[in-house]
């Protein structure tokens, strides 16, 4: 059963996927707020979210600033549908584009991004290092990335959070990012980490 749930959190599908999407939306609300505060979104920013889930963070970003352009990438078709419904107005106004698939496999004419955000999705990336290198290529000079993780595994613990923090910090540095900042916050049920970095080209 736990293996089935883990698969659903990676790529929610069907009825169980819809339930997982609602859980993700509720659980991530405080985490999204904290992460977006650290991202320092400004009017006119072009933003990429990797792993947008049900689209709650996208909705929050448009509430903060209307003058944005946002792209989202997610593996799940069901989450794409949920996020589309949630952010239908932005889609109609062509302020939002949503893509289904893996960043390394999607062939699209992407923007150059001011900000990139990923909340509780990084541990699911198949090729983390090459994904970060691809993100670096897609970002503007001095663009900011924020990667947030709250362990959700069976062995979730403070130790696991610190391990995620170390891994993300090292991976960002190897991908070319600098000015790396690691912050922790206790958000139930487990200590959460947000790592921000600047794209220096």
Secondary structure, DSSP 8 states (H G I E B T S, - for coil): -HHHHHHHHHS--HHHHHHHHHHHHHHTHHHHHHHHHHHT--TT-EEEEES-TTSHHHHHHHHH-SS-EEEEEES-HHHHHHHHHHTHHHHHTTSEEEEES-TTT-------EEEEEEES-GGG-SSHHHHHHHHHHHEEEEEEEEEEEE--STT-SHHHHHHHHHHHHHHHHHHTEEEEEEEEEEETTEEEEEEEEEE--
